[in-house]
């Protein structure tokens, strides 16, 4: 039925439920997985906050690498083929939809809420946008 599942994550506890569900589904179907972490860039700044913003951006990229490594390890333990994708994009939903299309994914499995930088102010906004704009089927997990 499904052969290639895209699993977006932001490292939050709820997103980890989506990862676990996506990996279990992939294992049961014999599907491969692509896991994506979208890092939202800050707009260009100047002045005294520039260094703090640069430090935060670097920490977020390191977090993305760590989260994706955990997903890859979980996939390996489950016997699931997994590719990881780290991308910088101010519109996480667009990056997720583009990755699903570019990688030929036939299902997106994601949590209902997460934490995506400044977008966390609108709980579930990324998931809602993926649901309403993606051409690929989306399975939403709690």
Secondary structure, DSSP 4 states (H G I P E B T S, - for coil): ---EEEEE--S-HHHHHHHHHHHHHHHHHT-EEEEEEEEPPPPP--STTHHHHHHHHHHHHHHHHHHHHHHHHHHHHHT--EEEEEEE-S-HHHHHHHHHHHHT-SEEEEES----GGGGGSTTHHHHHHHHH-SS-EEEE-
